[in-house]
Each structure stands twice: as structure tokens, then as C-alpha cells.
Amino acid sequence: IDLPLYFYRFHSPVEWSPTHRRHFHGELLSVSPSIAQWLPGLFCINERAVYLGEWEHGFFSYTAVGATNVGTIRVYFDKTLQTNRPRAHYQKDKYIGSNIALKKGDPVGEFRMGSTIVLVFEAPSNFQFSLKCGQKLKMGQSIGHIGKETFASKVQTIENVRSKNIT
């Protein structure tokens, strides 16, 4: 998700519960689409705070990626996160507890300038993205939906379950 330059806060796209944080020290390179195409692995090179947890369909990961002129990533529920510091001050892995429950649209944090959020998650087989590559997002805009299962997919699921039970 590439955030517009004029909006620096980021919000939860779904209801989910983060339980762990991994903070990766890294560069602060531009995350513009042209640089991202030119430099493979850019989002793994830049400094980032990765929040791991669960949503109704399984694993959910929410990553705030730093960039040029983005010296600080602030996450409202994680007061101990300190970005843009010398390596000696980094706490890489942290259990943040099981009492954080974010709802769709809840404020998560902010960048000190614009940057990028990367989502990695498990989803049902009928999940479909509603975005086009490079599309700009606005607050509240859908990034995807869980479509209605077709009769054929339900039959196939039932057949898969039966074949597993037989063997």
C-alpha cells in the first residue's frame, strides 16, 4: 500500500490481533514505484517494524516500512518502538501481548512523512484483490473482498475432505 504524500497516518485494514513485533534496522531509501521496480527487495532493505498476529482467516502481518525523509515510524499501541536510531539501541523481537485487538479502520500509527505499509496474510481461496498495481489508496477504500463461493468450489472442497478421510 503506497500512502499518498499528504497523509501520514496508517490504519488497520481488518479486525486483527497483533502479538509480536520484529524491528529490522535498515536503510531509508525512497520507496517510490520507480525505485521499487529498479531495486528488488527494497522493502526488505529499508528499516521496518513488522507486526505479526492473527485475523479471522489465520496469519496476518502488518509492516510499516521507513523511507527517505521518514526518520520515524510511530505505532500507537507500541510505545517502546524507537526507529531511526543507532543499531545499538534496537530491540529486534518483542512479544507485545495478547490483549491488543484492532478493528477495521482503527488508527495504528504514523510516519514522519509518507511511506509504505506491506500486508502479508492468509486468506480464503475466494479472496480477490480489488486493486491494480500502482494504484493509490484513500482511507476507507477496499483493498479486496471475499467473494461468494461457487457451487463447484464447495463440491471440490467436500471431495477433498472426503478423500483425506478415506486415506
C-alpha distance (Angstrom), angle and dihedral (degrees) to the residues before:
residue distance angle dihedral
I1 . . .
D2 3.77 . .
L3 3.78 108.9 .
P4 3.80 118.5 -142.4
L5 3.79 115.3 -105.9
Y6 3.80 92.6 -115.2
F7 3.82 97.7 54.1
Y8 3.78 118.0 63.4
R9 3.80 103.5 169.9
F10 3.79 122.4 90.1
H11 3.79 129.8 -153.6
S12 3.78 139.7 -161.4
P13 3.81 111.9 -89.6
V14 3.83 93.3 -158.5
E15 3.78 142.6 7.9
W16 3.82 106.4 -79.6
S17 3.81 144.1 139.6
P18 3.81 120.7 -125.9
T19 3.81 114.2 -154.0
H20 3.82 105.2 167.9
R21 3.77 138.3 37.0
R22 3.80 127.4 -156.8
H23 3.78 115.7 -168.8
F24 3.80 116.7 -161.0
H25 3.78 119.8 -164.1
G26 3.79 110.3 -140.9
E27 3.74 149.3 132.9
L28 3.79 125.8 -54.0
L29 3.80 99.9 -133.8
S30 3.79 124.7 158.1
V31 3.81 114.0 -84.7
S32 3.80 94.5 -158.4
P33 3.82 112.7 141.5
S34 3.82 92.2 -110.5
I35 3.83 92.0 54.0
A36 3.83 92.0 43.2
Q37 3.83 90.0 54.7
W38 3.80 92.4 46.2
L39 3.83 97.3 45.4
P40 3.83 114.1 51.4
G41 3.80 113.6 -147.2
L42 3.81 93.6 19.8
F43 3.80 92.6 146.8
C44 3.83 89.0 54.6
I45 3.82 92.9 49.0
N46 3.81 98.3 52.0
E47 3.79 124.5 76.0
R48 3.79 110.6 -88.5
A49 3.78 144.0 172.1
V50 3.80 112.4 -141.6
Y51 3.80 119.4 -161.8
L52 3.80 115.6 -162.4
G53 3.77 125.5 -163.9
E54 3.78 147.2 112.4
W55 3.77 138.4 -74.6
E56 3.80 129.9 -177.1
H57 3.82 91.9 -77.1
G58 3.82 99.0 45.4
F59 3.80 133.3 -96.6
F60 3.82 118.8 31.2
S61 3.81 127.7 -177.5
Y62 3.81 125.7 -173.7
T63 3.81 116.9 -171.4
A64 3.80 127.2 -171.5
V65 3.82 108.4 -157.7
G66 3.79 121.4 -157.8
A67 3.80 121.6 -138.8
T68 3.79 144.2 177.2
N69 3.82 108.5 -44.1
V70 3.82 89.4 10.0
G71 3.76 100.3 108.2
T72 3.77 96.0 156.6
I73 3.78 135.0 46.5
R74 3.80 111.8 -171.1
V75 3.82 121.5 -166.4
Y76 3.81 113.4 -168.8
F77 3.81 97.9 -146.3
D78 3.84 94.1 44.2
K79 3.80 108.2 63.7
T80 3.83 93.0 170.2
L81 3.82 95.4 61.5
Q82 3.81 109.2 111.5
T83 3.78 117.2 179.4
N84 3.80 132.8 -175.4
R85 3.82 92.6 35.1
P86 3.80 132.7 128.4
R87 3.81 111.3 -79.2
A88 3.80 92.4 -108.7
H89 3.82 89.3 68.8
Y90 3.81 97.4 54.7
Q91 3.77 123.3 112.6
K92 3.80 103.0 -161.5
D93 3.80 106.1 -169.7
K94 3.76 125.9 29.1
Y95 3.78 135.3 170.5
I96 3.80 103.6 -138.8
G97 3.79 96.5 -173.0
S98 3.75 138.1 -107.2
N99 3.79 98.1 -94.9
I100 3.83 98.0 83.0
A101 3.79 112.8 102.0
L102 3.79 117.4 174.5
K103 3.77 122.3 -164.9
K104 3.78 125.8 -151.5
G105 3.82 107.8 -77.3
D106 3.82 96.1 16.9
P107 3.82 113.2 142.7
V108 3.82 109.8 -105.9
G109 3.78 102.8 176.5
E110 3.77 148.2 -63.4
F111 3.77 143.3 -105.9
R112 3.79 123.6 -133.0
M113 3.83 87.1 -122.9
G114 3.82 125.2 -6.0
S115 3.79 125.6 -57.1
T116 3.80 141.8 141.8
I117 3.79 140.7 -65.2
V118 3.82 118.4 -154.3
L119 3.82 118.8 -158.6
V120 3.81 123.7 -162.8
F121 3.79 116.7 176.9
E122 3.77 147.6 150.6
A123 3.78 113.4 -110.2
P124 3.77 138.3 176.2
S125 3.80 116.5 -90.4
N126 3.80 90.5 -106.1
F127 3.82 94.6 58.6
Q128 3.80 112.8 122.9
F129 3.79 128.2 -172.2
S130 3.78 114.4 -128.9
L131 3.82 94.7 -160.6
K132 3.76 133.2 94.0
C133 3.79 121.7 -138.5
G134 3.82 109.8 -84.1
Q135 3.80 94.0 10.9
K136 3.82 115.9 150.0
L137 3.80 116.6 -126.2
K138 3.76 131.3 -142.4
M139 3.80 126.2 -154.3
G140 3.79 109.4 -81.6
Q141 3.81 95.1 16.2
S142 3.80 114.8 136.3
I143 3.80 118.0 -112.6
G144 3.79 94.0 -170.2
H145 3.75 147.2 -27.4
I146 3.75 141.3 -135.4
G147 3.78 105.0 -117.1
K148 3.75 127.2 -148.4
E149 3.76 113.6 -85.2
T150 3.76 114.3 -112.9
F151 3.77 120.7 -128.5
A152 3.83 89.6 -113.2
S153 3.83 92.6 55.4
K154 3.83 91.1 49.4
V155 3.81 90.9 51.0
Q156 3.81 91.0 48.1
T157 3.83 90.9 50.0
I158 3.81 91.1 50.6
E159 3.83 90.7 48.3
N160 3.83 91.1 50.0
V161 3.81 91.2 51.4
R162 3.82 91.4 48.0
S163 3.82 92.9 49.3
K164 3.83 91.1 50.3
N165 3.81 90.8 50.5
I166 3.82 92.3 49.7
T167 3.82 96.1 52.3
